[in-house]
């Protein structure tokens, strides 16, 4: 389409004069180019020094998986004592909600959910509540800052001791649960066999995490304190009456869980027939102790004659992953990068927590996603670079010229890395995508320049003149390619709507990288071609 449209729409002008802006760019560029060719060693040393500074700056960059996207609402997670009943949990939640609505005017409504749903897709205990805080428009807030608002909510919850609190967002919570099975930026899974030892390790690690700068909403599920009744059978007494432990357990299981007797057929409908003890028996220890058991001789005997009922504290639940018991400690990270926080936390836990034999730690959550993404990029990017080099080699038919274009790639990273550092952003997945896009533009500009050099040399032009004339003629397309990409991404720098946090690192990397990439393309490539472009 472009050649056809050009033949109709772009008619030759009378004077064939260059527009004013390209003329001014050429006027500024030509002295710089001639000076660079005359001082090639200084230019190369300066470029290598800038590249070395970039490598050093890269290690100063914080690393995270994805920037936190502001969804507009807040999800507050409350964890109460595990032994709390559903009625007590609901009363506590209502008291918290009334206090929040009265003291935090930015909250317009609250929708809360306690325990598990009917389908079991969101398993939580009766002591766990997810509260969805519906907020007023930000223009009505006393201070338009979400971090300030969560701090105000924390001040209200100080009046409700004995609860662990964590803040997240609805979509962020669901994505974390689907990808890693846990909530929070960081989830530490402790695997082992003994529940008491697992709980003790979880409490110790949680206390250590709270001392790491940047830790927020450190939470571990309290997995003890629920009251159980246990039946201790007197084996000698049971044997005298001809009963085994299995016989007694089967009879008691029928009282509590029920025992299937068969099916009732009613036309095409089948109804299971189950016998089970009444609710009064199952809810009353005294009535349960009076349950009569059938003896082999046809007589009955009360359970209290053969066993005793004792109350004891036990676990809330026993979590498993890959057939191994575990407990989870979760935490959010604020004010610093996720990877740096995890590295410091790992060092502190390794130094102060001695794991017994057979116990191990797994670091997951958003950190797990970041590690997985980094590992995949370490595989994909080299493959992409190898394919790019192969295409350049087949285009030029010369390893030397393909390498000269390829030199643009590391120099394109200079502006991107320093732009992230100056903007205070972290190296995330969007920023990595920006680097990949930046490499493509850098290679394209180098290809445009080297191709035109080769065309001029094929016409018999001397090498010194090829470098100067070719660079001047290709200044305009190189600047257009870079400026169009940069100006097209400028709106993403100043966007403030939903998702802008994800787009901003990409725009910062591309715009910053284009500045150094374009400059070094127009200066370095002519120097390299003049030195090593004689034989192709």
One Martini backbone bead per residue (centre of mass of N, CA, C, O) as a GRO file, in nm:
protein
  536
    1UNK     BB    1   0.056   0.063  -0.020
    2UNK     BB    2   0.280   0.277   0.010
    3UNK     BB    3   0.377   0.314  -0.286
    4UNK     BB    4   0.103   0.392  -0.404
    5UNK     BB    5   0.037   0.636  -0.223
    6UNK     BB    6   0.295   0.794  -0.288
    7UNK     BB    7   0.241   0.837  -0.599
    8UNK     BB    8  -0.018   1.023  -0.532
    9UNK     BB    9   0.058   1.218  -0.267
   10UNK     BB   10   0.383   1.253  -0.329
   11UNK     BB   11   0.488   1.523  -0.466
   12UNK     BB   12   0.709   1.700  -0.616
   13UNK     BB   13   0.895   1.960  -0.549
   14UNK     BB   14   1.047   2.230  -0.674
   15UNK     BB   15   1.321   2.245  -0.472
   16UNK     BB   16   1.386   1.998  -0.281
   17UNK     BB   17   1.355   2.076   0.013
   18UNK     BB   18   1.420   2.063   0.326
   19UNK     BB   19   1.299   2.075   0.609
   20UNK     BB   20   1.365   2.251   0.884
   21UNK     BB   21   1.419   2.029   1.101
   22UNK     BB   22   1.626   1.850   0.944
   23UNK     BB   23   1.828   2.080   0.899
   24UNK     BB   24   1.891   2.131   1.199
   25UNK     BB   25   1.983   1.844   1.267
   26UNK     BB   26   2.219   1.838   1.060
   27UNK     BB   27   2.373   2.088   1.169
   28UNK     BB   28   2.430   1.943   1.450
   29UNK     BB   29   2.543   1.658   1.356
   30UNK     BB   30   2.797   1.697   1.177
   31UNK     BB   31   3.006   1.794   1.390
   32UNK     BB   32   2.974   1.547   1.573
   33UNK     BB   33   3.062   1.336   1.367
   34UNK     BB   34   3.346   1.446   1.298
   35UNK     BB   35   3.454   1.438   1.586
   36UNK     BB   36   3.410   1.132   1.634
   37UNK     BB   37   3.596   1.033   1.402
   38UNK     BB   38   3.852   1.188   1.523
   39UNK     BB   39   3.755   1.056   1.832
   40UNK     BB   40   3.711   0.743   1.867
   41UNK     BB   41   3.841   0.656   2.133
   42UNK     BB   42   3.676   0.839   2.324
   43UNK     BB   43   3.398   0.732   2.247
   44UNK     BB   44   3.441   0.434   2.323
   45UNK     BB   45   3.520   0.477   2.617
   46UNK     BB   46   3.261   0.623   2.701
   47UNK     BB   47   3.066   0.392   2.626
   48UNK     BB   48   3.196   0.176   2.812
   49UNK     BB   49   3.157   0.334   3.075
   50UNK     BB   50   2.847   0.347   3.054
   51UNK     BB   51   2.810   0.039   3.055
   52UNK     BB   52   2.939  -0.013   3.332
   53UNK     BB   53   2.741   0.170   3.489
   54UNK     BB   54   2.490   0.004   3.413
   55UNK     BB   55   2.568  -0.258   3.552
   56UNK     BB   56   2.580  -0.131   3.834
   57UNK     BB   57   2.284  -0.017   3.831
   58UNK     BB   58   2.132  -0.285   3.800
   59UNK     BB   59   2.198  -0.382   4.102
   60UNK     BB   60   2.017  -0.137   4.224
   61UNK     BB   61   1.774  -0.263   4.125
   62UNK     BB   62   1.471  -0.345   4.181
   63UNK     BB   63   1.266  -0.646   4.227
   64UNK     BB   64   0.964  -0.758   4.059
   65UNK     BB   65   0.681  -0.861   3.919
   66UNK     BB   66   0.439  -0.646   3.979
   67UNK     BB   67   0.281  -0.379   3.987
   68UNK     BB   68   0.065  -0.215   4.182
   69UNK     BB   69  -0.276  -0.214   4.134
   70UNK     BB   70  -0.533   0.015   4.141
   71UNK     BB   71  -0.875  -0.083   4.205
   72UNK     BB   72  -1.021   0.120   4.443
   73UNK     BB   73  -1.033  -0.110   4.648
   74UNK     BB   74  -1.071  -0.296   4.961
   75UNK     BB   75  -0.927  -0.584   5.125
   76UNK     BB   76  -1.010  -0.727   5.442
   77UNK     BB   77  -0.834  -0.937   5.666
   78UNK     BB   78  -0.963  -1.148   5.926
   79UNK     BB   79  -0.806  -1.302   6.222
   80UNK     BB   80  -0.912  -1.510   6.460
   81UNK     BB   81  -0.978  -1.722   6.680
   82UNK     BB   82  -1.025  -2.059   6.624
   83UNK     BB   83  -1.250  -2.103   6.869
   84UNK     BB   84  -1.459  -1.952   6.734
   85UNK     BB   85  -1.768  -1.880   6.662
   86UNK     BB   86  -1.998  -1.781   6.438
   87UNK     BB   87  -2.143  -1.576   6.620
   88UNK     BB   88  -1.891  -1.429   6.727
   89UNK     BB   89  -1.775  -1.352   6.450
   90UNK     BB   90  -2.017  -1.180   6.357
   91UNK     BB   91  -2.010  -0.975   6.589
   92UNK     BB   92  -1.726  -0.869   6.539
   93UNK     BB   93  -1.771  -0.774   6.249
   94UNK     BB   94  -1.995  -0.570   6.313
   95UNK     BB   95  -1.827  -0.391   6.499
   96UNK     BB   96  -1.612  -0.317   6.290
   97UNK     BB   97  -1.802  -0.193   6.075
   98UNK     BB   98  -1.921   0.033   6.246
   99UNK     BB   99  -1.654   0.175   6.310
  100UNK     BB  100  -1.572   0.235   6.016
  101UNK     BB  101  -1.829   0.397   5.926
  102UNK     BB  102  -1.791   0.620   6.153
  103UNK     BB  103  -1.455   0.691   6.123
  104UNK     BB  104  -1.461   0.631   5.793
  105UNK     BB  105  -1.588   0.815   5.534
  106UNK     BB  106  -1.462   0.664   5.278
  107UNK     BB  107  -1.661   0.445   5.369
  108UNK     BB  108  -1.973   0.325   5.231
  109UNK     BB  109  -1.923   0.005   5.226
  110UNK     BB  110  -1.984  -0.346   5.344
  111UNK     BB  111  -1.863  -0.673   5.244
  112UNK     BB  112  -1.898  -0.988   5.407
  113UNK     BB  113  -1.704  -1.302   5.464
  114UNK     BB  114  -1.755  -1.612   5.641
  115UNK     BB  115  -1.593  -1.859   5.560
  116UNK     BB  116  -1.739  -2.092   5.369
  117UNK     BB  117  -1.882  -2.191   5.102
  118UNK     BB  118  -2.096  -2.416   4.954
  119UNK     BB  119  -1.869  -2.520   4.735
  120UNK     BB  120  -1.560  -2.488   4.844
  121UNK     BB  121  -1.373  -2.261   4.684
  122UNK     BB  122  -1.328  -2.096   4.981
  123UNK     BB  123  -1.136  -2.198   5.222
  124UNK     BB  124  -1.248  -2.120   5.554
  125UNK     BB  125  -1.272  -2.021   5.860
  126UNK     BB  126  -1.469  -1.888   6.114
  127UNK     BB  127  -1.218  -1.678   6.179
  128UNK     BB  128  -1.254  -1.581   5.875
  129UNK     BB  129  -1.253  -1.255   5.703
  130UNK     BB  130  -1.393  -1.091   5.420
  131UNK     BB  131  -1.362  -0.737   5.351
  132UNK     BB  132  -1.542  -0.525   5.141
  133UNK     BB  133  -1.442  -0.199   5.054
  134UNK     BB  134  -1.645   0.065   4.973
  135UNK     BB  135  -1.558   0.351   4.806
  136UNK     BB  136  -1.528   0.662   4.759
  137UNK     BB  137  -1.458   0.906   4.585
  138UNK     BB  138  -1.151   1.058   4.582
  139UNK     BB  139  -1.265   1.356   4.596
  140UNK     BB  140  -1.391   1.285   4.905
  141UNK     BB  141  -1.135   1.275   5.038
  142UNK     BB  142  -0.921   1.398   5.274
  143UNK     BB  143  -0.690   1.200   5.139
  144UNK     BB  144  -0.549   1.102   4.825
  145UNK     BB  145  -0.454   0.814   4.995
  146UNK     BB  146  -0.431   0.477   5.038
  147UNK     BB  147  -0.223   0.447   5.265
  148UNK     BB  148  -0.363   0.638   5.458
  149UNK     BB  149  -0.628   0.477   5.477
  150UNK     BB  150  -0.511   0.216   5.600
  151UNK     BB  151  -0.408   0.360   5.854
  152UNK     BB  152  -0.689   0.446   5.954
  153UNK     BB  153  -0.795   0.156   5.987
  154UNK     BB  154  -0.585   0.063   6.195
  155UNK     BB  155  -0.673   0.260   6.421
  156UNK     BB  156  -0.949   0.124   6.463
  157UNK     BB  157  -0.834  -0.181   6.516
  158UNK     BB  158  -0.701  -0.132   6.795
  159UNK     BB  159  -0.988  -0.184   6.953
  160UNK     BB  160  -0.929  -0.500   6.836
  161UNK     BB  161  -0.806  -0.739   6.985
  162UNK     BB  162  -0.684  -1.056   6.855
  163UNK     BB  163  -0.615  -0.961   6.554
  164UNK     BB  164  -0.549  -1.026   6.223
  165UNK     BB  165  -0.418  -0.814   5.955
  166UNK     BB  166  -0.506  -0.771   5.602
  167UNK     BB  167  -0.419  -0.623   5.283
  168UNK     BB  168  -0.601  -0.595   4.974
  169UNK     BB  169  -0.739  -0.703   4.659
  170UNK     BB  170  -0.964  -0.862   4.481
  171UNK     BB  171  -0.797  -0.939   4.225
  172UNK     BB  172  -0.527  -0.991   4.362
  173UNK     BB  173  -0.626  -1.225   4.538
  174UNK     BB  174  -0.722  -1.419   4.311
  175UNK     BB  175  -0.458  -1.439   4.156
  176UNK     BB  176  -0.287  -1.550   4.389
  177UNK     BB  177  -0.459  -1.806   4.444
  178UNK     BB  178  -0.430  -1.928   4.154
  179UNK     BB  179  -0.108  -1.926   4.130
  180UNK     BB  180  -0.021  -2.004   4.462
  181UNK     BB  181  -0.255  -2.041   4.703
  182UNK     BB  182  -0.198  -1.745   4.805
  183UNK     BB  183  -0.147  -1.461   4.988
  184UNK     BB  184   0.048  -1.219   4.903
  185UNK     BB  185   0.374  -1.140   4.828
  186UNK     BB  186   0.448  -1.347   5.064
  187UNK     BB  187   0.512  -1.709   5.096
  188UNK     BB  188   0.576  -1.928   5.368
  189UNK     BB  189   0.659  -2.269   5.358
  190UNK     BB  190   0.617  -2.522   5.608
  191UNK     BB  191   0.761  -2.839   5.624
  192UNK     BB  192   0.621  -3.136   5.792
  193UNK     BB  193   0.491  -3.341   6.071
  194UNK     BB  194   0.463  -3.166   6.324
  195UNK     BB  195   0.235  -2.940   6.434
  196UNK     BB  196   0.375  -2.804   6.673
  197UNK     BB  197   0.639  -2.740   6.520
  198UNK     BB  198   0.511  -2.575   6.292
  199UNK     BB  199   0.388  -2.353   6.472
  200UNK     BB  200   0.653  -2.258   6.600
  201UNK     BB  201   0.797  -2.181   6.336
  202UNK     BB  202   0.588  -1.975   6.237
  203UNK     BB  203   0.616  -1.776   6.473
  204UNK     BB  204   0.917  -1.719   6.439
  205UNK     BB  205   0.914  -1.619   6.144
  206UNK     BB  206   0.709  -1.391   6.183
  207UNK     BB  207   0.882  -1.230   6.384
  208UNK     BB  208   1.117  -1.184   6.184
  209UNK     BB  209   0.965  -1.039   5.955
  210UNK     BB  210   0.888  -0.782   6.126
  211UNK     BB  211   1.207  -0.686   6.126
  212UNK     BB  212   1.186  -0.632   5.830
  213UNK     BB  213   1.213  -0.402   5.611
  214UNK     BB  214   0.874  -0.368   5.468
  215UNK     BB  215   0.693  -0.511   5.651
  216UNK     BB  216   0.347  -0.629   5.606
  217UNK     BB  217   0.101  -0.815   5.715
  218UNK     BB  218   0.180  -1.035   5.912
  219UNK     BB  219   0.069  -1.385   5.863
  220UNK     BB  220  -0.055  -1.658   6.067
  221UNK     BB  221  -0.213  -1.940   6.116
  222UNK     BB  222  -0.396  -2.048   6.376
  223UNK     BB  223  -0.346  -2.411   6.461
  224UNK     BB  224  -0.490  -2.366   6.753
  225UNK     BB  225  -0.761  -2.414   7.017
  226UNK     BB  226  -0.948  -2.632   6.956
  227UNK     BB  227  -1.219  -2.808   7.086
  228UNK     BB  228  -1.216  -3.147   7.198
  229UNK     BB  229  -1.354  -3.479   7.199
  230UNK     BB  230  -1.231  -3.768   7.360
  231UNK     BB  231  -1.213  -4.126   7.338
  232UNK     BB  232  -1.128  -4.341   7.613
  233UNK     BB  233  -1.060  -4.673   7.606
  234UNK     BB  234  -1.108  -4.961   7.796
  235UNK     BB  235  -0.974  -5.249   7.703
  236UNK     BB  236  -1.034  -5.446   7.931
  237UNK     BB  237  -1.337  -5.389   7.958
  238UNK     BB  238  -1.413  -5.446   7.665
  239UNK     BB  239  -1.310  -5.746   7.664
  240UNK     BB  240  -1.510  -5.858   7.881
  241UNK     BB  241  -1.763  -5.778   7.673
  242UNK     BB  242  -1.662  -5.843   7.363
  243UNK     BB  243  -1.505  -5.576   7.268
  244UNK     BB  244  -1.374  -5.378   7.027
  245UNK     BB  245  -1.246  -5.098   6.902
  246UNK     BB  246  -1.391  -5.119   6.628
  247UNK     BB  247  -1.677  -5.151   6.735
  248UNK     BB  248  -1.692  -4.882   6.885
  249UNK     BB  249  -1.619  -4.694   6.645
  250UNK     BB  250  -1.858  -4.774   6.463
  251UNK     BB  251  -2.086  -4.686   6.658
  252UNK     BB  252  -1.993  -4.386   6.688
  253UNK     BB  253  -1.993  -4.311   6.387
  254UNK     BB  254  -2.299  -4.347   6.354
  255UNK     BB  255  -2.374  -4.112   6.548
  256UNK     BB  256  -2.211  -3.881   6.392
  257UNK     BB  257  -2.205  -3.961   6.067
  258UNK     BB  258  -2.319  -4.228   5.987
  259UNK     BB  259  -2.504  -4.513   5.835
  260UNK     BB  260  -2.530  -4.709   5.568
  261UNK     BB  261  -2.816  -4.924   5.453
  262UNK     BB  262  -2.912  -4.798   5.166
  263UNK     BB  263  -3.184  -4.804   4.925
  264UNK     BB  264  -3.454  -4.603   4.801
  265UNK     BB  265  -3.708  -4.696   4.575
  266UNK     BB  266  -3.873  -4.433   4.360
  267UNK     BB  267  -3.878  -4.533   4.088
  268UNK     BB  268  -3.621  -4.326   3.952
  269UNK     BB  269  -3.550  -4.286   4.256
  270UNK     BB  270  -3.262  -4.246   4.477
  271UNK     BB  271  -3.237  -4.305   4.835
  272UNK     BB  272  -3.048  -4.272   5.092
  273UNK     BB  273  -2.997  -4.476   5.385
  274UNK     BB  274  -2.956  -4.322   5.710
  275UNK     BB  275  -2.803  -4.368   6.026
  276UNK     BB  276  -2.841  -4.141   6.312
  277UNK     BB  277  -2.785  -3.938   6.546
  278UNK     BB  278  -2.889  -3.701   6.725
  279UNK     BB  279  -2.831  -3.375   6.792
  280UNK     BB  280  -2.824  -3.402   7.102
  281UNK     BB  281  -2.602  -3.619   7.113
  282UNK     BB  282  -2.380  -3.468   6.940
  283UNK     BB  283  -2.387  -3.193   7.142
  284UNK     BB  284  -2.373  -3.387   7.405
  285UNK     BB  285  -2.164  -3.532   7.626
  286UNK     BB  286  -2.361  -3.673   7.816
  287UNK     BB  287  -2.532  -3.823   7.601
  288UNK     BB  288  -2.295  -3.967   7.467
  289UNK     BB  289  -2.206  -4.130   7.722
  290UNK     BB  290  -2.511  -4.277   7.720
  291UNK     BB  291  -2.459  -4.458   7.500
  292UNK     BB  292  -2.560  -4.764   7.370
  293UNK     BB  293  -2.408  -5.081   7.349
  294UNK     BB  294  -2.379  -5.369   7.175
  295UNK     BB  295  -2.366  -5.696   7.261
  296UNK     BB  296  -2.317  -6.025   7.178
  297UNK     BB  297  -2.570  -6.117   7.383
  298UNK     BB  298  -2.784  -5.851   7.340
  299UNK     BB  299  -2.690  -5.649   7.517
  300UNK     BB  300  -2.635  -5.340   7.699
  301UNK     BB  301  -2.400  -5.056   7.720
  302UNK     BB  302  -2.261  -4.788   7.832
  303UNK     BB  303  -2.001  -4.591   7.744
  304UNK     BB  304  -1.907  -4.505   8.039
  305UNK     BB  305  -1.817  -4.811   8.113
  306UNK     BB  306  -1.566  -4.805   7.878
  307UNK     BB  307  -1.536  -4.483   7.879
  308UNK     BB  308  -1.384  -4.156   7.835
  309UNK     BB  309  -1.440  -3.806   7.833
  310UNK     BB  310  -1.225  -3.557   7.676
  311UNK     BB  311  -1.083  -3.241   7.684
  312UNK     BB  312  -0.915  -3.088   7.398
  313UNK     BB  313  -0.660  -2.946   7.215
  314UNK     BB  314  -0.651  -2.855   6.864
  315UNK     BB  315  -0.656  -2.837   6.541
  316UNK     BB  316  -0.808  -2.681   6.283
  317UNK     BB  317  -0.605  -2.782   6.054
  318UNK     BB  318  -0.465  -2.986   5.778
  319UNK     BB  319  -0.224  -2.909   5.564
  320UNK     BB  320  -0.155  -2.991   5.214
  321UNK     BB  321   0.141  -3.065   4.996
  322UNK     BB  322   0.238  -3.320   4.839
  323UNK     BB  323   0.186  -3.503   5.103
  324UNK     BB  324   0.250  -3.246   5.297
  325UNK     BB  325   0.288  -3.076   5.568
  326UNK     BB  326   0.167  -2.734   5.647
  327UNK     BB  327   0.261  -2.389   5.684
  328UNK     BB  328   0.166  -2.034   5.658
  329UNK     BB  329   0.344  -1.733   5.573
  330UNK     BB  330   0.236  -1.398   5.536
  331UNK     BB  331   0.331  -1.103   5.327
  332UNK     BB  332   0.385  -0.769   5.284
  333UNK     BB  333   0.528  -0.511   5.066
  334UNK     BB  334   0.679  -0.192   5.157
  335UNK     BB  335   0.909   0.046   5.020
  336UNK     BB  336   1.015  -0.208   4.846
  337UNK     BB  337   1.153  -0.467   4.708
  338UNK     BB  338   1.089  -0.801   4.688
  339UNK     BB  339   1.368  -0.939   4.647
  340UNK     BB  340   1.523  -0.788   4.869
  341UNK     BB  341   1.344  -0.882   5.100
  342UNK     BB  342   1.385  -1.188   5.065
  343UNK     BB  343   1.691  -1.197   5.098
  344UNK     BB  344   1.690  -1.084   5.388
  345UNK     BB  345   1.497  -1.296   5.508
  346UNK     BB  346   1.664  -1.546   5.443
  347UNK     BB  347   1.913  -1.470   5.609
  348UNK     BB  348   1.768  -1.448   5.884
  349UNK     BB  349   1.644  -1.732   5.896
  350UNK     BB  350   1.908  -1.896   5.856
  351UNK     BB  351   2.049  -1.773   6.121
  352UNK     BB  352   1.782  -1.821   6.346
  353UNK     BB  353   1.669  -2.092   6.202
  354UNK     BB  354   1.637  -2.430   6.303
  355UNK     BB  355   1.583  -2.705   6.127
  356UNK     BB  356   1.465  -2.992   6.140
  357UNK     BB  357   1.455  -3.294   6.048
  358UNK     BB  358   1.240  -3.287   5.760
  359UNK     BB  359   1.253  -2.978   5.722
  360UNK     BB  360   1.110  -2.706   5.515
  361UNK     BB  361   1.137  -2.437   5.275
  362UNK     BB  362   0.904  -2.215   5.089
  363UNK     BB  363   0.911  -1.954   4.846
  364UNK     BB  364   0.634  -1.749   4.765
  365UNK     BB  365   0.411  -1.603   4.570
  366UNK     BB  366   0.513  -1.334   4.399
  367UNK     BB  367   0.802  -1.438   4.409
  368UNK     BB  368   0.748  -1.691   4.242
  369UNK     BB  369   0.666  -1.540   3.986
  370UNK     BB  370   0.932  -1.386   3.946
  371UNK     BB  371   1.113  -1.636   3.915
  372UNK     BB  372   0.964  -1.757   3.675
  373UNK     BB  373   0.993  -1.516   3.481
  374UNK     BB  374   1.304  -1.494   3.488
  375UNK     BB  375   1.359  -1.779   3.381
  376UNK     BB  376   1.212  -1.742   3.110
  377UNK     BB  377   1.374  -1.496   3.007
  378UNK     BB  378   1.655  -1.642   3.012
  379UNK     BB  379   1.553  -1.814   2.760
  380UNK     BB  380   1.411  -1.624   2.549
  381UNK     BB  381   1.613  -1.392   2.488
  382UNK     BB  382   1.852  -1.551   2.364
  383UNK     BB  383   1.684  -1.670   2.136
  384UNK     BB  384   1.605  -1.398   2.008
  385UNK     BB  385   1.895  -1.297   1.957
  386UNK     BB  386   1.979  -1.529   1.772
  387UNK     BB  387   1.766  -1.471   1.553
  388UNK     BB  388   1.856  -1.184   1.489
  389UNK     BB  389   2.144  -1.256   1.399
  390UNK     BB  390   2.058  -1.440   1.169
  391UNK     BB  391   1.908  -1.224   1.005
  392UNK     BB  392   2.148  -1.033   0.970
  393UNK     BB  393   2.332  -1.235   0.824
  394UNK     BB  394   2.136  -1.288   0.583
  395UNK     BB  395   2.129  -0.990   0.492
  396UNK     BB  396   2.458  -0.931   0.469
  397UNK     BB  397   2.665  -1.178   0.468
  398UNK     BB  398   2.792  -1.076   0.761
  399UNK     BB  399   2.928  -1.095   1.070
  400UNK     BB  400   3.042  -0.810   1.112
  401UNK     BB  401   2.780  -0.645   1.049
  402UNK     BB  402   2.597  -0.789   1.250
  403UNK     BB  403   2.769  -0.705   1.498
  404UNK     BB  404   2.737  -0.397   1.466
  405UNK     BB  405   2.431  -0.398   1.516
  406UNK     BB  406   2.445  -0.560   1.791
  407UNK     BB  407   2.583  -0.334   1.962
  408UNK     BB  408   2.321  -0.169   2.022
  409UNK     BB  409   2.195  -0.330   2.251
  410UNK     BB  410   2.362  -0.258   2.511
  411UNK     BB  411   2.334   0.059   2.462
  412UNK     BB  412   2.018   0.064   2.499
  413UNK     BB  413   2.022   0.001   2.818
  414UNK     BB  414   2.118   0.260   2.951
  415UNK     BB  415   1.858   0.437   2.957
  416UNK     BB  416   1.666   0.231   3.090
  417UNK     BB  417   1.809   0.193   3.363
  418UNK     BB  418   1.830   0.497   3.448
  419UNK     BB  419   1.528   0.557   3.429
  420UNK     BB  420   1.441   0.366   3.655
  421UNK     BB  421   1.619   0.487   3.877
  422UNK     BB  422   1.507   0.781   3.868
  423UNK     BB  423   1.191   0.692   3.895
  424UNK     BB  424   1.172   0.445   4.114
  425UNK     BB  425   1.168   0.179   3.969
  426UNK     BB  426   1.118  -0.154   3.893
  427UNK     BB  427   1.206  -0.470   3.792
  428UNK     BB  428   0.972  -0.594   3.570
  429UNK     BB  429   0.776  -0.725   3.339
  430UNK     BB  430   0.716  -0.459   3.186
  431UNK     BB  431   1.015  -0.371   3.171
  432UNK     BB  432   1.110  -0.618   3.009
  433UNK     BB  433   0.934  -0.560   2.765
  434UNK     BB  434   1.066  -0.286   2.705
  435UNK     BB  435   1.347  -0.400   2.640
  436UNK     BB  436   1.261  -0.571   2.399
  437UNK     BB  437   1.151  -0.335   2.229
  438UNK     BB  438   1.416  -0.170   2.228
  439UNK     BB  439   1.590  -0.373   2.072
  440UNK     BB  440   1.432  -0.357   1.808
  441UNK     BB  441   1.484  -0.054   1.747
  442UNK     BB  442   1.793  -0.065   1.748
  443UNK     BB  443   1.822  -0.264   1.514
  444UNK     BB  444   1.669  -0.102   1.301
  445UNK     BB  445   1.860   0.146   1.293
  446UNK     BB  446   2.116  -0.012   1.218
  447UNK     BB  447   2.005  -0.128   0.953
  448UNK     BB  448   1.957   0.139   0.805
  449UNK     BB  449   2.253   0.235   0.809
  450UNK     BB  450   2.413  -0.007   0.688
  451UNK     BB  451   2.255  -0.035   0.422
  452UNK     BB  452   2.337   0.247   0.311
  453UNK     BB  453   2.637   0.208   0.310
  454UNK     BB  454   2.635  -0.026   0.104
  455UNK     BB  455   2.509   0.133  -0.129
  456UNK     BB  456   2.736   0.346  -0.157
  457UNK     BB  457   2.968   0.146  -0.205
  458UNK     BB  458   2.841   0.019  -0.467
  459UNK     BB  459   2.883   0.313  -0.616
  460UNK     BB  460   3.200   0.396  -0.531
  461UNK     BB  461   3.230   0.524  -0.265
  462UNK     BB  462   3.412   0.635  -0.033
  463UNK     BB  463   3.437   0.556   0.294
  464UNK     BB  464   3.445   0.838   0.427
  465UNK     BB  465   3.193   0.940   0.268
  466UNK     BB  466   2.991   0.722   0.345
  467UNK     BB  467   2.971   0.787   0.646
  468UNK     BB  468   2.874   1.085   0.624
  469UNK     BB  469   2.645   1.070   0.410
  470UNK     BB  470   2.484   0.834   0.533
  471UNK     BB  471   2.425   0.964   0.805
  472UNK     BB  472   2.278   1.218   0.701
  473UNK     BB  473   2.053   1.064   0.535
  474UNK     BB  474   1.969   0.877   0.808
  475UNK     BB  475   1.874   1.075   1.027
  476UNK     BB  476   1.572   1.103   0.978
  477UNK     BB  477   1.469   0.803   1.014
  478UNK     BB  478   1.590   0.759   1.294
  479UNK     BB  479   1.439   0.992   1.438
  480UNK     BB  480   1.155   0.900   1.365
  481UNK     BB  481   1.152   0.626   1.500
  482UNK     BB  482   1.215   0.727   1.788
  483UNK     BB  483   1.002   0.959   1.824
  484UNK     BB  484   0.743   0.800   1.777
  485UNK     BB  485   0.781   0.598   2.008
  486UNK     BB  486   0.814   0.806   2.237
  487UNK     BB  487   0.555   0.985   2.195
  488UNK     BB  488   0.355   0.740   2.215
  489UNK     BB  489   0.444   0.692   2.540
  490UNK     BB  490   0.392   0.951   2.707
  491UNK     BB  491   0.097   0.906   2.818
  492UNK     BB  492   0.189   0.671   3.017
  493UNK     BB  493   0.340   0.857   3.224
  494UNK     BB  494   0.049   1.031   3.295
  495UNK     BB  495  -0.121   0.815   3.378
  496UNK     BB  496  -0.418   0.735   3.624
  497UNK     BB  497  -0.556   0.490   3.565
  498UNK     BB  498  -0.636   0.184   3.523
  499UNK     BB  499  -0.312   0.029   3.473
  500UNK     BB  500  -0.079   0.245   3.483
  501UNK     BB  501   0.131   0.085   3.657
  502UNK     BB  502   0.198  -0.117   3.420
  503UNK     BB  503   0.283   0.093   3.186
  504UNK     BB  504   0.511   0.281   3.295
  505UNK     BB  505   0.774   0.106   3.284
  506UNK     BB  506   0.773   0.068   2.978
  507UNK     BB  507   0.794   0.370   2.899
  508UNK     BB  508   1.055   0.437   3.049
  509UNK     BB  509   1.243   0.241   2.901
  510UNK     BB  510   1.198   0.330   2.607
  511UNK     BB  511   1.258   0.633   2.629
  512UNK     BB  512   1.538   0.615   2.762
  513UNK     BB  513   1.667   0.420   2.548
  514UNK     BB  514   1.630   0.597   2.290
  515UNK     BB  515   1.831   0.815   2.353
  516UNK     BB  516   2.093   0.640   2.362
  517UNK     BB  517   2.053   0.472   2.107
  518UNK     BB  518   2.046   0.701   1.897
  519UNK     BB  519   2.314   0.833   1.963
  520UNK     BB  520   2.495   0.573   1.927
  521UNK     BB  521   2.413   0.510   1.640
  522UNK     BB  522   2.514   0.794   1.513
  523UNK     BB  523   2.819   0.745   1.632
  524UNK     BB  524   2.923   0.443   1.646
  525UNK     BB  525   2.867   0.315   1.367
  526UNK     BB  526   3.054   0.492   1.192
  527UNK     BB  527   3.311   0.405   1.340
  528UNK     BB  528   3.290   0.098   1.291
  529UNK     BB  529   3.270   0.113   0.980
  530UNK     BB  530   3.540   0.258   0.930
  531UNK     BB  531   3.712   0.021   1.063
  532UNK     BB  532   3.521  -0.271   0.977
  533UNK     BB  533   3.387  -0.214   0.666
  534UNK     BB  534   3.580  -0.304   0.428
  535UNK     BB  535   3.509  -0.602   0.499
  536UNK     BB  536   3.221  -0.829   0.397
   0.00000   0.00000   0.00000
